[in-house]
Amino acid sequence: MSDDKPLAAWRAARSMGRMAVPGELALTKTHVVFEPKSKRAAGARFSVALKFVAAVGSAPGTGRLLSGGKADRLCLTLGDGSEWLFVIAELDDACTRIRERLTANR
């Protein structure tokens, strides 16, 4: 299996300030990758090697309609303390699958 082949993928939106950019969040053997649907979403692409992910969990929604509303978000905390948020309907599945890969990579 190639390291780039997705093991799992979810429709998601990346929380960016007061808006959420729609796209797809994918888990590969070595990375978590977010690809925006629109090329106009400059700066919205996200990719991180699992070795740099310190924690996976959920964060409460902001309540703002254009940023995903009140739904909890997937929160990836990196080793430097930064947090990356994603609105995703299958939150529990994503958390579980990413945690499993983190465990397998350590």
N, CA, C and O atoms as CSV, one atom per row, in Angstrom:
chain,resi,resn,atom,element,x,y,z
A,1,MET,N,N,0.846,-1.183,0.000
A,1,MET,CA,C,0.000,0.000,0.000
A,1,MET,C,C,0.891,1.245,0.000
A,1,MET,O,O,1.871,1.324,0.741
A,2,SER,N,N,0.545,2.176,-0.812
A,2,SER,CA,C,1.269,3.444,-0.875
A,2,SER,C,C,0.936,4.286,0.351
A,2,SER,O,O,-0.180,4.227,0.866
A,3,ASP,N,N,1.909,5.070,0.817
A,3,ASP,CA,C,1.666,5.951,1.952
A,3,ASP,C,C,0.636,7.018,1.623
A,3,ASP,O,O,0.017,7.570,2.533
A,4,ASP,N,N,0.437,7.323,0.341
A,4,ASP,CA,C,-0.490,8.375,-0.067
A,4,ASP,C,C,-1.912,7.877,-0.274
A,4,ASP,O,O,-2.837,8.681,-0.396
A,5,LYS,N,N,-2.099,6.567,-0.314
A,5,LYS,CA,C,-3.436,6.024,-0.539
A,5,LYS,C,C,-4.275,6.201,0.729
A,5,LYS,O,O,-3.858,5.765,1.802
A,6,PRO,N,N,-5.451,6.832,0.625
A,6,PRO,CA,C,-6.268,7.064,1.817
A,6,PRO,C,C,-6.755,5.752,2.449
A,6,PRO,O,O,-7.248,4.856,1.764
A,7,LEU,N,N,-6.602,5.672,3.765
A,7,LEU,CA,C,-7.155,4.565,4.528
A,7,LEU,C,C,-8.597,4.886,4.909
A,7,LEU,O,O,-9.418,3.989,5.099
A,8,ALA,N,N,-8.886,6.170,5.017
A,8,ALA,CA,C,-10.231,6.653,5.327
A,8,ALA,C,C,-10.335,8.088,4.821
A,8,ALA,O,O,-9.341,8.811,4.751
A,9,ALA,N,N,-11.554,8.484,4.471
A,9,ALA,CA,C,-11.788,9.859,4.003
A,9,ALA,C,C,-13.181,10.289,4.440
A,9,ALA,O,O,-14.115,9.488,4.483
A,10,TRP,N,N,-13.297,11.564,4.760
A,10,TRP,CA,C,-14.563,12.117,5.220
A,10,TRP,C,C,-14.803,13.473,4.569
A,10,TRP,O,O,-13.866,14.236,4.337
A,11,ARG,N,N,-16.080,13.768,4.275
A,11,ARG,CA,C,-16.434,15.131,3.871
A,11,ARG,C,C,-16.236,15.998,5.096
A,11,ARG,O,O,-16.674,15.653,6.194
A,12,ALA,N,N,-15.581,17.114,4.903
A,12,ALA,CA,C,-15.250,17.971,6.049
A,12,ALA,C,C,-15.173,19.423,5.594
A,12,ALA,O,O,-15.238,19.726,4.402
A,13,ALA,N,N,-15.034,20.295,6.557
A,13,ALA,CA,C,-14.782,21.708,6.282
A,13,ALA,C,C,-13.733,22.161,7.286
A,13,ALA,O,O,-13.787,21.813,8.466
A,14,ARG,N,N,-12.790,22.936,6.803
A,14,ARG,CA,C,-11.739,23.445,7.676
A,14,ARG,C,C,-12.174,24.781,8.245
A,14,ARG,O,O,-12.496,25.705,7.499
A,15,SER,N,N,-12.185,24.883,9.559
A,15,SER,CA,C,-12.542,26.136,10.221
A,15,SER,C,C,-11.412,27.133,10.025
A,15,SER,O,O,-10.271,26.889,10.416
A,16,MET,N,N,-11.752,28.266,9.409
A,16,MET,CA,C,-10.769,29.326,9.163
A,16,MET,C,C,-11.405,30.655,9.549
A,16,MET,O,O,-12.146,31.254,8.770
A,17,GLY,N,N,-11.104,31.100,10.755
A,17,GLY,CA,C,-11.681,32.365,11.210
A,17,GLY,C,C,-13.184,32.268,11.331
A,17,GLY,O,O,-13.702,31.447,12.087
A,18,ARG,N,N,-13.887,33.107,10.584
A,18,ARG,CA,C,-15.341,33.134,10.662
A,18,ARG,C,C,-16.011,32.301,9.583
A,18,ARG,O,O,-17.214,32.441,9.361
A,19,MET,N,N,-15.268,31.446,8.913
A,19,MET,CA,C,-15.882,30.630,7.870
A,19,MET,C,C,-15.327,29.214,7.891
A,19,MET,O,O,-14.304,28.951,8.523
A,20,ALA,N,N,-15.995,28.314,7.207
A,20,ALA,CA,C,-15.545,26.940,7.069
A,20,ALA,C,C,-15.396,26.645,5.579
A,20,ALA,O,O,-16.349,26.813,4.817
A,21,VAL,N,N,-14.222,26.210,5.162
A,21,VAL,CA,C,-13.941,25.896,3.756
A,21,VAL,C,C,-14.249,24.418,3.525
A,21,VAL,O,O,-13.634,23.563,4.162
A,22,PRO,N,N,-15.198,24.090,2.618
A,22,PRO,CA,C,-15.550,22.692,2.387
A,22,PRO,C,C,-14.466,21.931,1.627
A,22,PRO,O,O,-13.727,22.499,0.823
A,23,GLY,N,N,-14.393,20.634,1.905
A,23,GLY,CA,C,-13.422,19.792,1.221
A,23,GLY,C,C,-13.479,18.373,1.731
A,23,GLY,O,O,-14.527,17.903,2.173
A,24,GLU,N,N,-12.338,17.683,1.669
A,24,GLU,CA,C,-12.256,16.297,2.114
A,24,GLU,C,C,-11.055,16.135,3.041
A,24,GLU,O,O,-9.954,16.596,2.740
A,25,LEU,N,N,-11.286,15.479,4.162
A,25,LEU,CA,C,-10.223,15.142,5.100
A,25,LEU,C,C,-9.891,13.674,4.886
A,25,LEU,O,O,-10.784,12.827,4.910
A,26,ALA,N,N,-8.622,13.365,4.677
A,26,ALA,CA,C,-8.212,11.987,4.428
A,26,ALA,C,C,-7.119,11.575,5.397
A,26,ALA,O,O,-6.275,12.379,5.794
A,27,LEU,N,N,-7.155,10.314,5.763
A,27,LEU,CA,C,-6.136,9.712,6.612
A,27,LEU,C,C,-5.353,8.723,5.766
A,27,LEU,O,O,-5.929,7.799,5.191
A,28,THR,N,N,-4.045,8.913,5.688
A,28,THR,CA,C,-3.194,7.958,4.984
A,28,THR,C,C,-2.363,7.219,6.025
A,28,THR,O,O,-2.521,7.439,7.226
A,29,LYS,N,N,-1.507,6.371,5.576
A,29,LYS,CA,C,-0.655,5.606,6.483
A,29,LYS,C,C,0.236,6.519,7.328
A,29,LYS,O,O,0.594,6.173,8.454
A,30,THR,N,N,0.591,7.682,6.784
A,30,THR,CA,C,1.546,8.556,7.466
A,30,THR,C,C,1.079,9.992,7.679
A,30,THR,O,O,1.756,10.748,8.376
A,31,HIS,N,N,-0.049,10.395,7.106
A,31,HIS,CA,C,-0.471,11.801,7.144
A,31,HIS,C,C,-1.978,11.961,7.358
A,31,HIS,O,O,-2.758,11.037,7.129
A,32,VAL,N,N,-2.361,13.156,7.800
A,32,VAL,CA,C,-3.742,13.625,7.738
A,32,VAL,C,C,-3.715,14.775,6.744
A,32,VAL,O,O,-2.909,15.696,6.872
A,33,VAL,N,N,-4.604,14.719,5.746
A,33,VAL,CA,C,-4.593,15.697,4.656
A,33,VAL,C,C,-5.998,16.254,4.456
A,33,VAL,O,O,-6.973,15.504,4.414
A,34,PHE,N,N,-6.093,17.581,4.333
A,34,PHE,CA,C,-7.353,18.228,3.975
A,34,PHE,C,C,-7.173,18.887,2.626
A,34,PHE,O,O,-6.282,19.716,2.441
A,35,GLU,N,N,-8.031,18.510,1.677
A,35,GLU,CA,C,-8.029,19.122,0.340
A,35,GLU,C,C,-9.321,19.907,0.173
A,35,GLU,O,O,-10.403,19.325,0.244
A,36,PRO,N,N,-9.231,21.222,-0.048
A,36,PRO,CA,C,-10.448,22.017,-0.269
A,36,PRO,C,C,-11.073,21.659,-1.610
A,36,PRO,O,O,-10.381,21.237,-2.536
A,37,LYS,N,N,-12.392,21.831,-1.705
A,37,LYS,CA,C,-13.101,21.559,-2.962
A,37,LYS,C,C,-12.789,22.597,-4.018
A,37,LYS,O,O,-12.751,22.276,-5.206
A,38,SER,N,N,-12.566,23.825,-3.614
A,38,SER,CA,C,-12.368,24.926,-4.550
A,38,SER,C,C,-10.904,25.357,-4.573
A,38,SER,O,O,-10.276,25.501,-3.524
A,39,LYS,N,N,-10.378,25.556,-5.750
A,39,LYS,CA,C,-9.007,26.055,-5.895
A,39,LYS,C,C,-8.908,27.507,-5.415
A,39,LYS,O,O,-7.818,28.007,-5.137
A,40,ARG,N,N,-10.072,28.178,-5.322
A,40,ARG,CA,C,-10.079,29.565,-4.857
A,40,ARG,C,C,-9.838,29.664,-3.356
A,40,ARG,O,O,-9.644,30.759,-2.829
A,41,ALA,N,N,-9.849,28.528,-2.668
A,41,ALA,CA,C,-9.646,28.523,-1.219
A,41,ALA,C,C,-8.152,28.476,-0.909
A,41,ALA,O,O,-7.674,27.554,-0.248
A,42,ALA,N,N,-7.435,29.463,-1.384
A,42,ALA,CA,C,-5.986,29.531,-1.195
A,42,ALA,C,C,-5.643,29.477,0.285
A,42,ALA,O,O,-6.252,30.175,1.095
A,43,GLY,N,N,-4.677,28.657,0.633
A,43,GLY,CA,C,-4.241,28.532,2.011
A,43,GLY,C,C,-5.062,27.569,2.837
A,43,GLY,O,O,-4.771,27.374,4.017
A,44,ALA,N,N,-6.082,26.960,2.253
A,44,ALA,CA,C,-6.943,26.062,3.019
A,44,ALA,C,C,-6.418,24.621,3.039
A,44,ALA,O,O,-6.828,23.835,3.894
A,45,ARG,N,N,-5.519,24.261,2.115
A,45,ARG,CA,C,-4.994,22.897,2.106
A,45,ARG,C,C,-4.180,22.675,3.377
A,45,ARG,O,O,-3.469,23.566,3.841
A,46,PHE,N,N,-4.299,21.472,3.927
A,46,PHE,CA,C,-3.612,21.146,5.173
A,46,PHE,C,C,-3.077,19.732,5.054
A,46,PHE,O,O,-3.781,18.831,4.597
A,47,SER,N,N,-1.851,19.539,5.458
A,47,SER,CA,C,-1.250,18.213,5.486
A,47,SER,C,C,-0.258,18.170,6.631
A,47,SER,O,O,0.574,19.066,6.778
A,48,VAL,N,N,-0.346,17.124,7.444
A,48,VAL,CA,C,0.594,16.973,8.554
A,48,VAL,C,C,0.948,15.495,8.707
A,48,VAL,O,O,0.085,14.622,8.623
A,49,ALA,N,N,2.216,15.240,8.928
A,49,ALA,CA,C,2.665,13.875,9.202
A,49,ALA,C,C,2.157,13.487,10.585
A,49,ALA,O,O,2.167,14.300,11.509
A,50,LEU,N,N,1.715,12.246,10.723
A,50,LEU,CA,C,1.175,11.779,11.990
A,50,LEU,C,C,2.184,11.890,13.130
A,50,LEU,O,O,1.798,12.028,14.291
A,51,LYS,N,N,3.460,11.830,12.806
A,51,LYS,CA,C,4.469,11.922,13.869
A,51,LYS,C,C,4.463,13.292,14.555
A,51,LYS,O,O,5.011,13.434,15.648
A,52,PHE,N,N,3.856,14.291,13.932
A,52,PHE,CA,C,3.770,15.623,14.518
A,52,PHE,C,C,2.449,15.884,15.237
A,52,PHE,O,O,2.271,16.945,15.834
A,53,VAL,N,N,1.516,14.921,15.185
A,53,VAL,CA,C,0.220,15.071,15.854
A,53,VAL,C,C,0.365,14.590,17.290
A,53,VAL,O,O,0.681,13.425,17.535
A,54,ALA,N,N,0.132,15.497,18.242
A,54,ALA,CA,C,0.267,15.169,19.663
A,54,ALA,C,C,-1.033,14.619,20.252
A,54,ALA,O,O,-1.002,13.772,21.145
A,55,ALA,N,N,-2.191,15.105,19.747
A,55,ALA,CA,C,-3.477,14.674,20.294
A,55,ALA,C,C,-4.579,14.836,19.262
A,55,ALA,O,O,-4.491,15.663,18.354
A,56,VAL,N,N,-5.622,14.026,19.422
A,56,VAL,CA,C,-6.814,14.084,18.572
A,56,VAL,C,C,-8.017,14.113,19.496
A,56,VAL,O,O,-8.105,13.318,20.432
A,57,GLY,N,N,-8.947,15.028,19.239
A,57,GLY,CA,C,-10.138,15.106,20.068
A,57,GLY,C,C,-11.184,15.972,19.418
A,57,GLY,O,O,-11.181,16.171,18.204
A,58,SER,N,N,-12.085,16.487,20.239
A,58,SER,CA,C,-13.126,17.362,19.714
A,58,SER,C,C,-13.079,18.695,20.445
A,58,SER,O,O,-12.617,18.793,21.582
A,59,ALA,N,N,-13.569,19.712,19.758
A,59,ALA,CA,C,-13.654,21.064,20.317
A,59,ALA,C,C,-15.076,21.556,20.069
A,59,ALA,O,O,-15.668,21.246,19.035
A,60,PRO,N,N,-15.624,22.318,21.006
A,60,PRO,CA,C,-17.000,22.799,20.822
A,60,PRO,C,C,-17.117,23.792,19.671
A,60,PRO,O,O,-16.178,24.525,19.359
A,61,GLY,N,N,-18.292,23.795,19.051
A,61,GLY,CA,C,-18.558,24.727,17.957
A,61,GLY,C,C,-18.658,26.158,18.451
A,61,GLY,O,O,-18.845,26.417,19.640
A,62,THR,N,N,-18.530,27.074,17.512
A,62,THR,CA,C,-18.568,28.499,17.844
A,62,THR,C,C,-19.989,29.055,17.856
A,62,THR,O,O,-20.253,30.084,18.477
A,63,GLY,N,N,-20.892,28.378,17.175
A,63,GLY,CA,C,-22.255,28.862,17.057
A,63,GLY,C,C,-22.465,29.739,15.833
A,63,GLY,O,O,-23.604,30.060,15.495
A,64,ARG,N,N,-21.385,30.132,15.160
A,64,ARG,CA,C,-21.493,30.961,13.950
A,64,ARG,C,C,-21.915,30.089,12.770
A,64,ARG,O,O,-21.307,29.052,12.507
A,65,LEU,N,N,-22.933,30.507,12.079
A,65,LEU,CA,C,-23.501,29.727,10.982
A,65,LEU,C,C,-22.473,29.398,9.906
A,65,LEU,O,O,-22.387,28.245,9.483
A,66,LEU,N,N,-21.694,30.371,9.454
A,66,LEU,CA,C,-20.761,30.145,8.355
A,66,LEU,C,C,-19.490,29.411,8.766
A,66,LEU,O,O,-18.676,29.061,7.911
A,67,SER,N,N,-19.311,29.175,10.057
A,67,SER,CA,C,-18.123,28.433,10.494
A,67,SER,C,C,-18.483,27.047,11.006
A,67,SER,O,O,-17.682,26.409,11.689
A,68,GLY,N,N,-19.682,26.579,10.681
A,68,GLY,CA,C,-20.072,25.230,11.065
A,68,GLY,C,C,-21.092,25.154,12.183
A,68,GLY,O,O,-21.482,24.061,12.593
A,69,GLY,N,N,-21.530,26.298,12.680
A,69,GLY,CA,C,-22.568,26.312,13.700
A,69,GLY,C,C,-22.101,25.796,15.052
A,69,GLY,O,O,-20.958,26.010,15.458
A,70,LYS,N,N,-23.007,25.114,15.739
A,70,LYS,CA,C,-22.721,24.632,17.095
A,70,LYS,C,C,-22.119,23.233,17.116
A,70,LYS,O,O,-21.812,22.712,18.189
A,71,ALA,N,N,-21.949,22.624,15.965
A,71,ALA,CA,C,-21.419,21.253,15.922
A,71,ALA,C,C,-19.991,21.199,16.454
A,71,ALA,O,O,-19.178,22.082,16.182
A,72,ASP,N,N,-19.703,20.147,17.215
A,72,ASP,CA,C,-18.332,19.945,17.672
A,72,ASP,C,C,-17.433,19.715,16.472
A,72,ASP,O,O,-17.882,19.242,15.428
A,73,ARG,N,N,-16.153,20.055,16.628
A,73,ARG,CA,C,-15.188,19.943,15.551
A,73,ARG,C,C,-14.107,18.931,15.902
A,73,ARG,O,O,-13.809,18.707,17.075
A,74,LEU,N,N,-13.529,18.330,14.884
A,74,LEU,CA,C,-12.337,17.518,15.062
A,74,LEU,C,C,-11.195,18.476,15.356
A,74,LEU,O,O,-11.001,19.453,14.632
A,75,CYS,N,N,-10.445,18.206,16.403
A,75,CYS,CA,C,-9.320,19.062,16.773
A,75,CYS,C,C,-8.040,18.239,16.743
A,75,CYS,O,O,-7.895,17.273,17.493
A,76,LEU,N,N,-7.122,18.623,15.878
A,76,LEU,CA,C,-5.800,18.011,15.833
A,76,LEU,C,C,-4.842,18.970,16.527
A,76,LEU,O,O,-4.675,20.109,16.092
A,77,THR,N,N,-4.216,18.512,17.601
A,77,THR,CA,C,-3.229,19.320,18.306
A,77,THR,C,C,-1.854,18.817,17.914
A,77,THR,O,O,-1.545,17.635,18.061
A,78,LEU,N,N,-1.031,19.729,17.414
A,78,LEU,CA,C,0.308,19.353,16.971
A,78,LEU,C,C,1.301,19.509,18.121
A,78,LEU,O,O,0.983,20.100,19.153
A,79,GLY,N,N,2.489,18.979,17.934
A,79,GLY,CA,C,3.521,19.024,18.948
A,79,GLY,C,C,3.903,20.426,19.373
A,79,GLY,O,O,4.376,20.623,20.492
A,80,ASP,N,N,3.706,21.417,18.492
A,80,ASP,CA,C,4.040,22.802,18.836
A,80,ASP,C,C,2.906,23.512,19.585
A,80,ASP,O,O,3.015,24.694,19.909
A,81,GLY,N,N,1.817,22.781,19.856
A,81,GLY,CA,C,0.685,23.353,20.582
A,81,GLY,C,C,-0.397,23.953,19.706
A,81,GLY,O,O,-1.458,24.321,20.210
A,82,SER,N,N,-0.156,24.061,18.402
A,82,SER,CA,C,-1.173,24.630,17.513
A,82,SER,C,C,-2.338,23.648,17.355
A,82,SER,O,O,-2.155,22.432,17.405
A,83,GLU,N,N,-3.530,24.202,17.163
A,83,GLU,CA,C,-4.732,23.394,16.993
A,83,GLU,C,C,-5.349,23.662,15.631
A,83,GLU,O,O,-5.478,24.810,15.207
A,84,TRP,N,N,-5.726,22.589,14.955
A,84,TRP,CA,C,-6.338,22.659,13.630
A,84,TRP,C,C,-7.719,22.042,13.747
A,84,TRP,O,O,-7.864,20.900,14.183
A,85,LEU,N,N,-8.748,22.813,13.351
A,85,LEU,CA,C,-10.133,22.409,13.539
A,85,LEU,C,C,-10.816,22.086,12.221
A,85,LEU,O,O,-10.613,22.760,11.211
A,86,PHE,N,N,-11.637,21.029,12.257
A,86,PHE,CA,C,-12.366,20.582,11.071
A,86,PHE,C,C,-13.791,20.227,11.467
A,86,PHE,O,O,-14.006,19.496,12.433
A,87,VAL,N,N,-14.763,20.743,10.723
A,87,VAL,CA,C,-16.164,20.385,10.910
A,87,VAL,C,C,-16.369,19.095,10.124
A,87,VAL,O,O,-16.116,19.044,8.920
A,88,ILE,N,N,-16.829,18.053,10.817
A,88,ILE,CA,C,-16.968,16.748,10.179
A,88,ILE,C,C,-18.144,16.010,10.805
A,88,ILE,O,O,-18.241,15.922,12.029
A,89,ALA,N,N,-19.035,15.481,9.979
A,89,ALA,CA,C,-20.232,14.812,10.487
A,89,ALA,C,C,-19.867,13.521,11.232
A,89,ALA,O,O,-20.488,13.205,12.246
A,90,GLU,N,N,-18.887,12.786,10.752
A,90,GLU,CA,C,-18.492,11.504,11.348
A,90,GLU,C,C,-17.360,11.725,12.356
A,90,GLU,O,O,-16.311,11.087,12.272
A,91,LEU,N,N,-17.582,12.628,13.301
A,91,LEU,CA,C,-16.541,13.033,14.249
A,91,LEU,C,C,-15.978,11.859,15.042
A,91,LEU,O,O,-14.760,11.716,15.145
A,92,ASP,N,N,-16.839,11.022,15.602
A,92,ASP,CA,C,-16.361,9.899,16.416
A,92,ASP,C,C,-15.528,8.927,15.585
A,92,ASP,O,O,-14.484,8.457,16.038
A,93,ASP,N,N,-15.984,8.629,14.381
A,93,ASP,CA,C,-15.242,7.723,13.499
A,93,ASP,C,C,-13.875,8.299,13.154
A,93,ASP,O,O,-12.869,7.591,13.203
A,94,ALA,N,N,-13.836,9.572,12.810
A,94,ALA,CA,C,-12.565,10.212,12.456
A,94,ALA,C,C,-11.599,10.198,13.638
A,94,ALA,O,O,-10.425,9.868,13.470
A,95,CYS,N,N,-12.076,10.550,14.825
A,95,CYS,CA,C,-11.214,10.543,16.015
A,95,CYS,C,C,-10.651,9.141,16.258
A,95,CYS,O,O,-9.457,8.976,16.508
A,96,THR,N,N,-11.513,8.151,16.183
A,96,THR,CA,C,-11.085,6.772,16.431
A,96,THR,C,C,-10.054,6.310,15.409
A,96,THR,O,O,-9.017,5.758,15.777
A,97,ARG,N,N,-10.335,6.531,14.134
A,97,ARG,CA,C,-9.420,6.069,13.076
A,97,ARG,C,C,-8.069,6.771,13.151
A,97,ARG,O,O,-7.030,6.134,12.973
A,98,ILE,N,N,-8.074,8.072,13.413
A,98,ILE,CA,C,-6.808,8.814,13.491
A,98,ILE,C,C,-6.019,8.373,14.723
A,98,ILE,O,O,-4.801,8.208,14.652
A,99,ARG,N,N,-6.701,8.182,15.846
A,99,ARG,CA,C,-6.005,7.707,17.058
A,99,ARG,C,C,-5.372,6.335,16.824
A,99,ARG,O,O,-4.257,6.078,17.279
A,100,GLU,N,N,-6.082,5.456,16.119
A,100,GLU,CA,C,-5.539,4.124,15.819
A,100,GLU,C,C,-4.254,4.237,15.003
A,100,GLU,O,O,-3.286,3.524,15.268
A,101,ARG,N,N,-4.242,5.133,14.006
A,101,ARG,CA,C,-3.036,5.321,13.195
A,101,ARG,C,C,-1.909,5.928,14.030
A,101,ARG,O,O,-0.746,5.560,13.864
A,102,LEU,N,N,-2.248,6.850,14.920
A,102,LEU,CA,C,-1.222,7.441,15.786
A,102,LEU,C,C,-0.545,6.347,16.617
A,102,LEU,O,O,0.680,6.309,16.736
A,103,THR,N,N,-1.353,5.473,17.181
A,103,THR,CA,C,-0.835,4.371,17.991
A,103,THR,C,C,0.038,3.436,17.153
A,103,THR,O,O,1.092,2.991,17.608
A,104,ALA,N,N,-0.396,3.145,15.949
A,104,ALA,CA,C,0.360,2.252,15.060
A,104,ALA,C,C,1.683,2.866,14.626
A,104,ALA,O,O,2.648,2.142,14.378
A,105,ASN,N,N,1.743,4.194,14.532
A,105,ASN,CA,C,2.959,4.881,14.077
A,105,ASN,C,C,3.951,5.143,15.193
A,105,ASN,O,O,5.071,5.574,14.922
A,106,ARG,N,N,3.579,4.897,16.427
A,106,ARG,CA,C,4.491,5.196,17.545
A,106,ARG,C,C,5.138,3.990,18.091
A,106,ARG,O,O,5.927,4.084,19.031
